[in-house]
Amino acid sequence: MSHTNKTEDPEYDAQDASFDKFWEEHEEAKICPFCGEDDLVIERKRNRRSPYNYYYFIKCTICKASSGAYADMEAAYKHWQTRA
Ligand SMILES: [Zn+2]
């Protein structure tokens, strides 16, 4: 067993249940506009300058396309949607 333990990275904050809920609400969007796969994830990282805040980005695990970092999931999602 050698899977990466991402919790060792202090910048990384594992996906939580709210991400699953978000995808349920935006199910039609869970397709990558670049490669057509539906293996998208939302990631959350701590903001270095403001440790109590996070930024979010949507990423395709297949082709590695990314929405870029936004202050909330909705903003990341909107940007993702207009990227194709
Ligand atoms: Zn993709």
PDB file of the backbone (N, CA, C, O) and the ligand in Angstrom, with CONECT records:
HET     ZN  A 101       1
ATOM      1  N   MET A   1       0.844  -1.200   0.000  1.00  0.00           N
ATOM      2  CA  MET A   1       0.000   0.000   0.000  1.00  0.00           C
ATOM      3  C   MET A   1       0.878   1.247   0.000  1.00  0.00           C
ATOM      4  O   MET A   1       1.636   1.491   0.939  1.00  0.00           O
ATOM      5  N   SER A   2       0.761   2.025  -1.062  1.00  0.00           N
ATOM      6  CA  SER A   2       1.602   3.212  -1.122  1.00  0.00           C
ATOM      7  C   SER A   2       0.812   4.408  -1.654  1.00  0.00           C
ATOM      8  O   SER A   2       1.357   5.263  -2.351  1.00  0.00           O
ATOM      9  N   HIS A   3      -0.458   4.456  -1.323  1.00  0.00           N
ATOM     10  CA  HIS A   3      -1.206   5.625  -1.798  1.00  0.00           C
ATOM     11  C   HIS A   3      -0.789   6.875  -1.016  1.00  0.00           C
ATOM     12  O   HIS A   3      -0.474   6.810   0.173  1.00  0.00           O
ATOM     13  N   THR A   4      -0.797   7.995  -1.707  1.00  0.00           N
ATOM     14  CA  THR A   4      -0.338   9.237  -1.095  1.00  0.00           C
ATOM     15  C   THR A   4      -1.309   9.699  -0.013  1.00  0.00           C
ATOM     16  O   THR A   4      -2.522   9.752  -0.216  1.00  0.00           O
ATOM     17  N   ASN A   5      -0.758  10.018   1.102  1.00  0.00           N
ATOM     18  CA  ASN A   5      -1.583  10.576   2.167  1.00  0.00           C
ATOM     19  C   ASN A   5      -1.568  12.094   2.068  1.00  0.00           C
ATOM     20  O   ASN A   5      -0.646  12.759   2.539  1.00  0.00           O
ATOM     21  N   LYS A   6      -2.608  12.620   1.447  1.00  0.00           N
ATOM     22  CA  LYS A   6      -2.620  14.059   1.178  1.00  0.00           C
ATOM     23  C   LYS A   6      -2.782  14.897   2.443  1.00  0.00           C
ATOM     24  O   LYS A   6      -2.507  16.097   2.434  1.00  0.00           O
ATOM     25  N   THR A   7      -3.216  14.285   3.503  1.00  0.00           N
ATOM     26  CA  THR A   7      -3.375  15.073   4.731  1.00  0.00           C
ATOM     27  C   THR A   7      -2.025  15.502   5.287  1.00  0.00           C
ATOM     28  O   THR A   7      -1.963  16.339   6.188  1.00  0.00           O
ATOM     29  N   GLU A   8      -0.945  14.934   4.758  1.00  0.00           N
ATOM     30  CA  GLU A   8       0.382  15.355   5.205  1.00  0.00           C
ATOM     31  C   GLU A   8       0.747  16.727   4.661  1.00  0.00           C
ATOM     32  O   GLU A   8       1.634  17.395   5.193  1.00  0.00           O
ATOM     33  N   ASP A   9       0.076  17.141   3.620  1.00  0.00           N
ATOM     34  CA  ASP A   9       0.306  18.461   3.053  1.00  0.00           C
ATOM     35  C   ASP A   9      -0.570  19.464   3.789  1.00  0.00           C
ATOM     36  O   ASP A   9      -1.796  19.396   3.696  1.00  0.00           O
ATOM     37  N   PRO A  10       0.039  20.396   4.520  1.00  0.00           N
ATOM     38  CA  PRO A  10      -0.770  21.335   5.318  1.00  0.00           C
ATOM     39  C   PRO A  10      -1.632  22.248   4.465  1.00  0.00           C
ATOM     40  O   PRO A  10      -2.618  22.806   4.946  1.00  0.00           O
ATOM     41  N   GLU A  11      -1.262  22.403   3.196  1.00  0.00           N
ATOM     42  CA  GLU A  11      -2.039  23.239   2.296  1.00  0.00           C
ATOM     43  C   GLU A  11      -3.291  22.526   1.815  1.00  0.00           C
ATOM     44  O   GLU A  11      -4.249  23.150   1.359  1.00  0.00           O
ATOM     45  N   TYR A  12      -3.261  21.258   1.924  1.00  0.00           N
ATOM     46  CA  TYR A  12      -4.329  20.468   1.346  1.00  0.00           C
ATOM     47  C   TYR A  12      -5.369  20.126   2.390  1.00  0.00           C
ATOM     48  O   TYR A  12      -5.056  19.708   3.505  1.00  0.00           O
ATOM     49  N   ASP A  13      -6.602  20.315   2.002  1.00  0.00           N
ATOM     50  CA  ASP A  13      -7.678  19.975   2.907  1.00  0.00           C
ATOM     51  C   ASP A  13      -8.596  19.014   2.165  1.00  0.00           C
ATOM     52  O   ASP A  13      -9.179  19.367   1.140  1.00  0.00           O
ATOM     53  N   ALA A  14      -8.715  17.854   2.662  1.00  0.00           N
ATOM     54  CA  ALA A  14      -9.422  16.796   1.936  1.00  0.00           C
ATOM     55  C   ALA A  14     -10.845  17.200   1.575  1.00  0.00           C
ATOM     56  O   ALA A  14     -11.464  18.029   2.242  1.00  0.00           O
ATOM     57  N   GLN A  15     -11.335  16.610   0.532  1.00  0.00           N
ATOM     58  CA  GLN A  15     -12.709  16.877   0.124  1.00  0.00           C
ATOM     59  C   GLN A  15     -13.671  16.491   1.234  1.00  0.00           C
ATOM     60  O   GLN A  15     -13.481  15.484   1.918  1.00  0.00           O
ATOM     61  N   ASP A  16     -14.671  17.277   1.399  1.00  0.00           N
ATOM     62  CA  ASP A  16     -15.652  16.934   2.427  1.00  0.00           C
ATOM     63  C   ASP A  16     -17.028  16.705   1.804  1.00  0.00           C
ATOM     64  O   ASP A  16     -17.202  16.823   0.591  1.00  0.00           O
ATOM     65  N   ALA A  17     -17.977  16.383   2.632  1.00  0.00           N
ATOM     66  CA  ALA A  17     -19.293  15.982   2.140  1.00  0.00           C
ATOM     67  C   ALA A  17     -19.992  17.093   1.370  1.00  0.00           C
ATOM     68  O   ALA A  17     -20.814  16.820   0.495  1.00  0.00           O
ATOM     69  N   SER A  18     -19.674  18.345   1.688  1.00  0.00           N
ATOM     70  CA  SER A  18     -20.350  19.435   0.987  1.00  0.00           C
ATOM     71  C   SER A  18     -20.009  19.422  -0.504  1.00  0.00           C
ATOM     72  O   SER A  18     -20.786  19.915  -1.321  1.00  0.00           O
ATOM     73  N   PHE A  19     -18.858  18.865  -0.858  1.00  0.00           N
ATOM     74  CA  PHE A  19     -18.497  18.786  -2.264  1.00  0.00           C
ATOM     75  C   PHE A  19     -19.417  17.797  -2.989  1.00  0.00           C
ATOM     76  O   PHE A  19     -19.867  18.052  -4.106  1.00  0.00           O
ATOM     77  N   ASP A  20     -19.682  16.679  -2.338  1.00  0.00           N
ATOM     78  CA  ASP A  20     -20.605  15.709  -2.936  1.00  0.00           C
ATOM     79  C   ASP A  20     -21.978  16.323  -3.130  1.00  0.00           C
ATOM     80  O   ASP A  20     -22.624  16.126  -4.159  1.00  0.00           O
ATOM     81  N   LYS A  21     -22.411  17.064  -2.133  1.00  0.00           N
ATOM     82  CA  LYS A  21     -23.706  17.721  -2.208  1.00  0.00           C
ATOM     83  C   LYS A  21     -23.719  18.720  -3.366  1.00  0.00           C
ATOM     84  O   LYS A  21     -24.695  18.814  -4.110  1.00  0.00           O
ATOM     85  N   PHE A  22     -22.643  19.446  -3.500  1.00  0.00           N
ATOM     86  CA  PHE A  22     -22.543  20.417  -4.584  1.00  0.00           C
ATOM     87  C   PHE A  22     -22.711  19.729  -5.935  1.00  0.00           C
ATOM     88  O   PHE A  22     -23.429  20.225  -6.803  1.00  0.00           O
ATOM     89  N   TRP A  23     -22.062  18.610  -6.107  1.00  0.00           N
ATOM     90  CA  TRP A  23     -22.168  17.911  -7.387  1.00  0.00           C
ATOM     91  C   TRP A  23     -23.575  17.363  -7.611  1.00  0.00           C
ATOM     92  O   TRP A  23     -24.052  17.320  -8.745  1.00  0.00           O
ATOM     93  N   GLU A  24     -24.226  16.953  -6.559  1.00  0.00           N
ATOM     94  CA  GLU A  24     -25.609  16.497  -6.710  1.00  0.00           C
ATOM     95  C   GLU A  24     -26.488  17.613  -7.250  1.00  0.00           C
ATOM     96  O   GLU A  24     -27.381  17.387  -8.067  1.00  0.00           O
ATOM     97  N   GLU A  25     -26.214  18.825  -6.772  1.00  0.00           N
ATOM     98  CA  GLU A  25     -27.017  19.971  -7.196  1.00  0.00           C
ATOM     99  C   GLU A  25     -26.630  20.456  -8.593  1.00  0.00           C
ATOM    100  O   GLU A  25     -27.399  21.168  -9.239  1.00  0.00           O
ATOM    101  N   HIS A  26     -25.465  20.077  -9.051  1.00  0.00           N
ATOM    102  CA  HIS A  26     -24.977  20.548 -10.351  1.00  0.00           C
ATOM    103  C   HIS A  26     -24.571  19.360 -11.206  1.00  0.00           C
ATOM    104  O   HIS A  26     -23.546  19.370 -11.887  1.00  0.00           O
ATOM    105  N   GLU A  27     -25.399  18.352 -11.146  1.00  0.00           N
ATOM    106  CA  GLU A  27     -25.025  17.093 -11.774  1.00  0.00           C
ATOM    107  C   GLU A  27     -24.730  17.233 -13.265  1.00  0.00           C
ATOM    108  O   GLU A  27     -23.833  16.583 -13.801  1.00  0.00           O
ATOM    109  N   GLU A  28     -25.512  18.102 -13.927  1.00  0.00           N
ATOM    110  CA  GLU A  28     -25.355  18.264 -15.375  1.00  0.00           C
ATOM    111  C   GLU A  28     -23.989  18.852 -15.723  1.00  0.00           C
ATOM    112  O   GLU A  28     -23.518  18.733 -16.854  1.00  0.00           O
ATOM    113  N   ALA A  29     -23.371  19.477 -14.750  1.00  0.00           N
ATOM    114  CA  ALA A  29     -22.084  20.135 -15.016  1.00  0.00           C
ATOM    115  C   ALA A  29     -20.906  19.217 -14.789  1.00  0.00           C
ATOM    116  O   ALA A  29     -19.763  19.589 -15.051  1.00  0.00           O
ATOM    117  N   LYS A  30     -21.176  18.025 -14.304  1.00  0.00           N
ATOM    118  CA  LYS A  30     -20.050  17.177 -13.918  1.00  0.00           C
ATOM    119  C   LYS A  30     -19.486  16.422 -15.115  1.00  0.00           C
ATOM    120  O   LYS A  30     -19.272  15.210 -15.083  1.00  0.00           O
ATOM    121  N   ILE A  31     -19.257  17.195 -16.170  1.00  0.00           N
ATOM    122  CA  ILE A  31     -18.619  16.640 -17.352  1.00  0.00           C
ATOM    123  C   ILE A  31     -17.537  17.621 -17.768  1.00  0.00           C
ATOM    124  O   ILE A  31     -17.773  18.825 -17.867  1.00  0.00           O
ATOM    125  N   CYS A  32     -16.386  17.103 -18.000  1.00  0.00           N
ATOM    126  CA  CYS A  32     -15.275  17.977 -18.373  1.00  0.00           C
ATOM    127  C   CYS A  32     -15.486  18.500 -19.786  1.00  0.00           C
ATOM    128  O   CYS A  32     -15.653  17.709 -20.714  1.00  0.00           O
ATOM    129  N   PRO A  33     -15.482  19.835 -19.971  1.00  0.00           N
ATOM    130  CA  PRO A  33     -15.669  20.394 -21.311  1.00  0.00           C
ATOM    131  C   PRO A  33     -14.493  20.118 -22.240  1.00  0.00           C
ATOM    132  O   PRO A  33     -14.581  20.333 -23.449  1.00  0.00           O
ATOM    133  N   PHE A  34     -13.413  19.649 -21.678  1.00  0.00           N
ATOM    134  CA  PHE A  34     -12.214  19.422 -22.485  1.00  0.00           C
ATOM    135  C   PHE A  34     -12.101  17.980 -22.969  1.00  0.00           C
ATOM    136  O   PHE A  34     -11.819  17.732 -24.142  1.00  0.00           O
ATOM    137  N   CYS A  35     -12.320  17.042 -22.071  1.00  0.00           N
ATOM    138  CA  CYS A  35     -12.107  15.649 -22.465  1.00  0.00           C
ATOM    139  C   CYS A  35     -13.387  14.825 -22.408  1.00  0.00           C
ATOM    140  O   CYS A  35     -13.395  13.667 -22.826  1.00  0.00           O
ATOM    141  N   GLY A  36     -14.486  15.414 -21.888  1.00  0.00           N
ATOM    142  CA  GLY A  36     -15.756  14.712 -21.891  1.00  0.00           C
ATOM    143  C   GLY A  36     -15.930  13.688 -20.780  1.00  0.00           C
ATOM    144  O   GLY A  36     -16.970  13.036 -20.689  1.00  0.00           O
ATOM    145  N   GLU A  37     -14.934  13.548 -19.953  1.00  0.00           N
ATOM    146  CA  GLU A  37     -15.044  12.612 -18.835  1.00  0.00           C
ATOM    147  C   GLU A  37     -15.798  13.277 -17.688  1.00  0.00           C
ATOM    148  O   GLU A  37     -15.970  14.496 -17.660  1.00  0.00           O
ATOM    149  N   ASP A  38     -16.239  12.458 -16.752  1.00  0.00           N
ATOM    150  CA  ASP A  38     -16.986  13.038 -15.627  1.00  0.00           C
ATOM    151  C   ASP A  38     -16.247  12.838 -14.302  1.00  0.00           C
ATOM    152  O   ASP A  38     -16.859  12.771 -13.236  1.00  0.00           O
ATOM    153  N   ASP A  39     -14.961  12.747 -14.391  1.00  0.00           N
ATOM    154  CA  ASP A  39     -14.178  12.507 -13.187  1.00  0.00           C
ATOM    155  C   ASP A  39     -13.650  13.829 -12.624  1.00  0.00           C
ATOM    156  O   ASP A  39     -12.444  14.038 -12.492  1.00  0.00           O
ATOM    157  N   LEU A  40     -14.592  14.706 -12.300  1.00  0.00           N
ATOM    158  CA  LEU A  40     -14.223  16.011 -11.775  1.00  0.00           C
ATOM    159  C   LEU A  40     -14.189  15.995 -10.257  1.00  0.00           C
ATOM    160  O   LEU A  40     -14.946  15.265  -9.617  1.00  0.00           O
ATOM    161  N   VAL A  41     -13.325  16.788  -9.697  1.00  0.00           N
ATOM    162  CA  VAL A  41     -13.269  16.921  -8.248  1.00  0.00           C
ATOM    163  C   VAL A  41     -13.240  18.403  -7.887  1.00  0.00           C
ATOM    164  O   VAL A  41     -12.802  19.248  -8.668  1.00  0.00           O
ATOM    165  N   ILE A  42     -13.714  18.686  -6.696  1.00  0.00           N
ATOM    166  CA  ILE A  42     -13.521  20.019  -6.128  1.00  0.00           C
ATOM    167  C   ILE A  42     -12.440  19.877  -5.072  1.00  0.00           C
ATOM    168  O   ILE A  42     -12.485  18.981  -4.229  1.00  0.00           O
ATOM    169  N   GLU A  43     -11.488  20.758  -5.132  1.00  0.00           N
ATOM    170  CA  GLU A  43     -10.480  20.752  -4.080  1.00  0.00           C
ATOM    171  C   GLU A  43     -10.537  22.067  -3.331  1.00  0.00           C
ATOM    172  O   GLU A  43     -10.944  23.102  -3.859  1.00  0.00           O
ATOM    173  N   ARG A  44     -10.120  21.987  -2.103  1.00  0.00           N
ATOM    174  CA  ARG A  44     -10.151  23.159  -1.239  1.00  0.00           C
ATOM    175  C   ARG A  44      -8.765  23.323  -0.644  1.00  0.00           C
ATOM    176  O   ARG A  44      -8.173  22.373  -0.131  1.00  0.00           O
ATOM    177  N   LYS A  45      -8.271  24.515  -0.720  1.00  0.00           N
ATOM    178  CA  LYS A  45      -6.968  24.771  -0.101  1.00  0.00           C
ATOM    179  C   LYS A  45      -7.072  25.955   0.825  1.00  0.00           C
ATOM    180  O   LYS A  45      -7.890  26.853   0.628  1.00  0.00           O
ATOM    181  N   ARG A  46      -6.247  25.942   1.816  1.00  0.00           N
ATOM    182  CA  ARG A  46      -6.189  27.058   2.729  1.00  0.00           C
ATOM    183  C   ARG A  46      -5.503  28.236   2.056  1.00  0.00           C
ATOM    184  O   ARG A  46      -4.524  28.083   1.326  1.00  0.00           O
ATOM    185  N   ASN A  47      -6.042  29.400   2.321  1.00  0.00           N
ATOM    186  CA  ASN A  47      -5.442  30.624   1.819  1.00  0.00           C
ATOM    187  C   ASN A  47      -4.276  31.005   2.731  1.00  0.00           C
ATOM    188  O   ASN A  47      -4.464  31.239   3.924  1.00  0.00           O
ATOM    189  N   ARG A  48      -3.100  31.063   2.173  1.00  0.00           N
ATOM    190  CA  ARG A  48      -1.910  31.366   2.973  1.00  0.00           C
ATOM    191  C   ARG A  48      -2.014  32.684   3.722  1.00  0.00           C
ATOM    192  O   ARG A  48      -1.607  32.786   4.879  1.00  0.00           O
ATOM    193  N   ARG A  49      -2.559  33.685   3.058  1.00  0.00           N
ATOM    194  CA  ARG A  49      -2.598  35.019   3.662  1.00  0.00           C
ATOM    195  C   ARG A  49      -3.709  35.131   4.680  1.00  0.00           C
ATOM    196  O   ARG A  49      -3.709  36.036   5.514  1.00  0.00           O
ATOM    197  N   SER A  50      -4.633  34.237   4.615  1.00  0.00           N
ATOM    198  CA  SER A  50      -5.799  34.325   5.491  1.00  0.00           C
ATOM    199  C   SER A  50      -6.191  32.906   5.895  1.00  0.00           C
ATOM    200  O   SER A  50      -7.093  32.314   5.303  1.00  0.00           O
ATOM    201  N   PRO A  51      -5.523  32.376   6.884  1.00  0.00           N
ATOM    202  CA  PRO A  51      -5.597  30.938   7.180  1.00  0.00           C
ATOM    203  C   PRO A  51      -6.987  30.434   7.537  1.00  0.00           C
ATOM    204  O   PRO A  51      -7.226  29.227   7.540  1.00  0.00           O
ATOM    205  N   TYR A  52      -7.894  31.337   7.833  1.00  0.00           N
ATOM    206  CA  TYR A  52      -9.237  30.872   8.156  1.00  0.00           C
ATOM    207  C   TYR A  52     -10.125  30.836   6.929  1.00  0.00           C
ATOM    208  O   TYR A  52     -11.292  30.449   6.996  1.00  0.00           O
ATOM    209  N   ASN A  53      -9.557  31.242   5.814  1.00  0.00           N
ATOM    210  CA  ASN A  53     -10.311  31.195   4.577  1.00  0.00           C
ATOM    211  C   ASN A  53      -9.731  30.133   3.656  1.00  0.00           C
ATOM    212  O   ASN A  53      -8.569  29.741   3.764  1.00  0.00           O
ATOM    213  N   TYR A  54     -10.572  29.694   2.762  1.00  0.00           N
ATOM    214  CA  TYR A  54     -10.161  28.684   1.809  1.00  0.00           C
ATOM    215  C   TYR A  54     -10.389  29.197   0.407  1.00  0.00           C
ATOM    216  O   TYR A  54     -11.150  30.139   0.188  1.00  0.00           O
ATOM    217  N   TYR A  55      -9.741  28.583  -0.511  1.00  0.00           N
ATOM    218  CA  TYR A  55     -10.143  28.794  -1.891  1.00  0.00           C
ATOM    219  C   TYR A  55     -10.413  27.439  -2.536  1.00  0.00           C
ATOM    220  O   TYR A  55      -9.917  26.400  -2.100  1.00  0.00           O
ATOM    221  N   TYR A  56     -11.208  27.494  -3.576  1.00  0.00           N
ATOM    222  CA  TYR A  56     -11.729  26.279  -4.176  1.00  0.00           C
ATOM    223  C   TYR A  56     -11.385  26.236  -5.646  1.00  0.00           C
ATOM    224  O   TYR A  56     -11.318  27.269  -6.311  1.00  0.00           O
ATOM    225  N   PHE A  57     -11.173  25.056  -6.141  1.00  0.00           N
ATOM    226  CA  PHE A  57     -11.082  24.916  -7.580  1.00  0.00           C
ATOM    227  C   PHE A  57     -11.601  23.560  -8.013  1.00  0.00           C
ATOM    228  O   PHE A  57     -11.529  22.567  -7.289  1.00  0.00           O
ATOM    229  N   ILE A  58     -12.120  23.564  -9.215  1.00  0.00           N
ATOM    230  CA  ILE A  58     -12.625  22.336  -9.818  1.00  0.00           C
ATOM    231  C   ILE A  58     -11.554  21.822 -10.758  1.00  0.00           C
ATOM    232  O   ILE A  58     -10.923  22.583 -11.492  1.00  0.00           O
ATOM    233  N   LYS A  59     -11.367  20.530 -10.719  1.00  0.00           N
ATOM    234  CA  LYS A  59     -10.279  19.954 -11.497  1.00  0.00           C
ATOM    235  C   LYS A  59     -10.750  18.662 -12.133  1.00  0.00           C
ATOM    236  O   LYS A  59     -11.509  17.898 -11.537  1.00  0.00           O
ATOM    237  N   CYS A  60     -10.290  18.430 -13.352  1.00  0.00           N
ATOM    238  CA  CYS A  60     -10.548  17.163 -14.027  1.00  0.00           C
ATOM    239  C   CYS A  60      -9.380  16.230 -13.741  1.00  0.00           C
ATOM    240  O   CYS A  60      -8.226  16.560 -14.015  1.00  0.00           O
ATOM    241  N   THR A  61      -9.687  15.074 -13.193  1.00  0.00           N
ATOM    242  CA  THR A  61      -8.591  14.169 -12.847  1.00  0.00           C
ATOM    243  C   THR A  61      -8.056  13.443 -14.079  1.00  0.00           C
ATOM    244  O   THR A  61      -7.009  12.799 -14.015  1.00  0.00           O
ATOM    245  N   ILE A  62      -8.773  13.544 -15.203  1.00  0.00           N
ATOM    246  CA  ILE A  62      -8.336  12.854 -16.416  1.00  0.00           C
ATOM    247  C   ILE A  62      -7.353  13.712 -17.220  1.00  0.00           C
ATOM    248  O   ILE A  62      -6.237  13.285 -17.515  1.00  0.00           O
ATOM    249  N   CYS A  63      -7.788  14.930 -17.569  1.00  0.00           N
ATOM    250  CA  CYS A  63      -6.919  15.754 -18.410  1.00  0.00           C
ATOM    251  C   CYS A  63      -6.271  16.894 -17.627  1.00  0.00           C
ATOM    252  O   CYS A  63      -5.505  17.677 -18.189  1.00  0.00           O
ATOM    253  N   LYS A  64      -6.571  16.989 -16.342  1.00  0.00           N
ATOM    254  CA  LYS A  64      -5.933  17.954 -15.438  1.00  0.00           C
ATOM    255  C   LYS A  64      -6.343  19.400 -15.692  1.00  0.00           C
ATOM    256  O   LYS A  64      -5.689  20.324 -15.208  1.00  0.00           O
ATOM    257  N   ALA A  65      -7.415  19.601 -16.443  1.00  0.00           N
ATOM    258  CA  ALA A  65      -7.926  20.960 -16.594  1.00  0.00           C
ATOM    259  C   ALA A  65      -8.386  21.459 -15.230  1.00  0.00           C
ATOM    260  O   ALA A  65      -8.855  20.680 -14.401  1.00  0.00           O
ATOM    261  N   SER A  66      -8.250  22.759 -15.005  1.00  0.00           N
ATOM    262  CA  SER A  66      -8.613  23.320 -13.706  1.00  0.00           C
ATOM    263  C   SER A  66      -9.358  24.626 -13.893  1.00  0.00           C
ATOM    264  O   SER A  66      -9.108  25.369 -14.842  1.00  0.00           O
ATOM    265  N   SER A  67     -10.273  24.896 -12.980  1.00  0.00           N
ATOM    266  CA  SER A  67     -11.036  26.146 -13.051  1.00  0.00           C
ATOM    267  C   SER A  67     -10.200  27.333 -12.602  1.00  0.00           C
ATOM    268  O   SER A  67     -10.559  28.477 -12.884  1.00  0.00           O
ATOM    269  N   GLY A  68      -9.107  27.092 -11.916  1.00  0.00           N
ATOM    270  CA  GLY A  68      -8.429  28.168 -11.208  1.00  0.00           C
ATOM    271  C   GLY A  68      -9.052  28.333  -9.831  1.00  0.00           C
ATOM    272  O   GLY A  68     -10.115  27.777  -9.555  1.00  0.00           O
ATOM    273  N   ALA A  69      -8.408  29.076  -8.990  1.00  0.00           N
ATOM    274  CA  ALA A  69      -8.820  29.166  -7.591  1.00  0.00           C
ATOM    275  C   ALA A  69      -9.812  30.302  -7.368  1.00  0.00           C
ATOM    276  O   ALA A  69      -9.623  31.421  -7.846  1.00  0.00           O
ATOM    277  N   TYR A  70     -10.861  29.990  -6.637  1.00  0.00           N
ATOM    278  CA  TYR A  70     -11.893  30.980  -6.324  1.00  0.00           C
ATOM    279  C   TYR A  70     -12.270  30.882  -4.862  1.00  0.00           C
ATOM    280  O   TYR A  70     -12.019  29.878  -4.194  1.00  0.00           O
ATOM    281  N   ALA A  71     -12.882  31.957  -4.384  1.00  0.00           N
ATOM    282  CA  ALA A  71     -13.170  32.042  -2.963  1.00  0.00           C
ATOM    283  C   ALA A  71     -14.287  31.101  -2.527  1.00  0.00           C
ATOM    284  O   ALA A  71     -14.383  30.759  -1.348  1.00  0.00           O
ATOM    285  N   ASP A  72     -15.125  30.685  -3.458  1.00  0.00           N
ATOM    286  CA  ASP A  72     -16.167  29.739  -3.088  1.00  0.00           C
ATOM    287  C   ASP A  72     -16.445  28.783  -4.245  1.00  0.00           C
ATOM    288  O   ASP A  72     -16.015  29.000  -5.378  1.00  0.00           O
ATOM    289  N   MET A  73     -17.162  27.741  -3.927  1.00  0.00           N
ATOM    290  CA  MET A  73     -17.417  26.691  -4.901  1.00  0.00           C
ATOM    291  C   MET A  73     -18.223  27.203  -6.081  1.00  0.00           C
ATOM    292  O   MET A  73     -17.961  26.831  -7.225  1.00  0.00           O
ATOM    293  N   GLU A  74     -19.210  28.060  -5.806  1.00  0.00           N
ATOM    294  CA  GLU A  74     -20.063  28.580  -6.876  1.00  0.00           C
ATOM    295  C   GLU A  74     -19.248  29.362  -7.895  1.00  0.00           C
ATOM    296  O   GLU A  74     -19.449  29.228  -9.102  1.00  0.00           O
ATOM    297  N   ALA A  75     -18.338  30.172  -7.403  1.00  0.00           N
ATOM    298  CA  ALA A  75     -17.511  30.980  -8.304  1.00  0.00           C
ATOM    299  C   ALA A  75     -16.613  30.084  -9.147  1.00  0.00           C
ATOM    300  O   ALA A  75     -16.449  30.312 -10.346  1.00  0.00           O
ATOM    301  N   ALA A  76     -16.044  29.086  -8.531  1.00  0.00           N
ATOM    302  CA  ALA A  76     -15.189  28.157  -9.272  1.00  0.00           C
ATOM    303  C   ALA A  76     -16.009  27.440 -10.335  1.00  0.00           C
ATOM    304  O   ALA A  76     -15.558  27.240 -11.463  1.00  0.00           O
ATOM    305  N   TYR A  77     -17.213  27.062  -9.954  1.00  0.00           N
ATOM    306  CA  TYR A  77     -18.111  26.356 -10.857  1.00  0.00           C
ATOM    307  C   TYR A  77     -18.489  27.221 -12.051  1.00  0.00           C
ATOM    308  O   TYR A  77     -18.467  26.767 -13.195  1.00  0.00           O
ATOM    309  N   LYS A  78     -18.839  28.480 -11.767  1.00  0.00           N
ATOM    310  CA  LYS A  78     -19.237  29.385 -12.849  1.00  0.00           C
ATOM    311  C   LYS A  78     -18.094  29.578 -13.823  1.00  0.00           C
ATOM    312  O   LYS A  78     -18.298  29.616 -15.036  1.00  0.00           O
ATOM    313  N   HIS A  79     -16.902  29.700 -13.290  1.00  0.00           N
ATOM    314  CA  HIS A  79     -15.753  29.883 -14.165  1.00  0.00           C
ATOM    315  C   HIS A  79     -15.516  28.604 -14.979  1.00  0.00           C
ATOM    316  O   HIS A  79     -15.225  28.657 -16.174  1.00  0.00           O
ATOM    317  N   TRP A  80     -15.641  27.508 -14.334  1.00  0.00           N
ATOM    318  CA  TRP A  80     -15.473  26.220 -15.030  1.00  0.00           C
ATOM    319  C   TRP A  80     -16.434  26.122 -16.208  1.00  0.00           C
ATOM    320  O   TRP A  80     -16.062  25.696 -17.301  1.00  0.00           O
ATOM    321  N   GLN A  81     -17.684  26.528 -15.962  1.00  0.00           N
ATOM    322  CA  GLN A  81     -18.737  26.426 -16.974  1.00  0.00           C
ATOM    323  C   GLN A  81     -18.462  27.304 -18.187  1.00  0.00           C
ATOM    324  O   GLN A  81     -18.881  26.976 -19.297  1.00  0.00           O
ATOM    325  N   THR A  82     -17.767  28.410 -17.988  1.00  0.00           N
ATOM    326  CA  THR A  82     -17.562  29.328 -19.092  1.00  0.00           C
ATOM    327  C   THR A  82     -16.212  29.112 -19.758  1.00  0.00           C
ATOM    328  O   THR A  82     -15.795  29.892 -20.614  1.00  0.00           O
ATOM    329  N   ARG A  83     -15.548  28.067 -19.364  1.00  0.00           N
ATOM    330  CA  ARG A  83     -14.188  27.840 -19.839  1.00  0.00           C
ATOM    331  C   ARG A  83     -14.112  27.095 -21.160  1.00  0.00           C
ATOM    332  O   ARG A  83     -13.142  27.228 -21.906  1.00  0.00           O
ATOM    333  N   ALA A  84     -15.118  26.329 -21.434  1.00  0.00           N
ATOM    334  CA  ALA A  84     -15.039  25.415 -22.586  1.00  0.00           C
ATOM    335  C   ALA A  84     -14.968  26.186 -23.918  1.00  0.00           C
ATOM    336  O   ALA A  84     -14.898  25.574 -24.983  1.00  0.00           O
TER     337      ALA A  84
HETATM  338 ZN    ZN A 101     -10.927  16.582 -18.611  1.00  0.00          ZN2+
END
